[in-house]
Structure formats: structure tokens, C-alpha cells
């Protein structure tokens, strides 16, 4: 009986070790995937910020070079926006 108990314990330990190894691989995969996603999102965020800064610089330059036109565009945009929101 003692030999059978040792054999059962060995089988149980092997199965537990195998399950632990699979769980460890799954955790490593999840961590790697999360890190890759975080890096991608961070990079995309930087690109969006750079694009926003470029558009803002272009807009400022346009307004400085064409102040009357910029005011006209702002007034027309405000009027159209108020008409759209009023009908809803």
C-alpha cells in the first residue's frame, strides 16, 4: 500500500507541476500581450499628440495670416452649428 501511495503522490505531483507550467506560460503570454498592447497604445497616443500639435500650428499660422477670413469662418461655423442644434 505504501508503494501505491507513493506512486499516486508522484502522479499527482507531476500533474500539478504540469498544470503549474501551463498556467505560468499562460501568465507569461498574457503579460507579453499586455505589454505589446500598451506599447502600441502609447505610440499611437504620441502620434495623435504630434498630429494635434501640427494642426494647431497650421491653424494659428492661418489665423495670423488671414484674420478677417478666420473670423468669417468662425461666424459662419457658429451660425451653422446653431441652426443644426436648434432643429433637434
Secondary structure, 3 states (H helix, E strand, C coil): CHHHHHHHHHHHHHHHHHHHHHHHHHHHHHHHHHHHHHHHHHHHHHHHHHHHHHHHHHHHHHHHHCHHHHHHHHHHHHHHHHHHHHHC
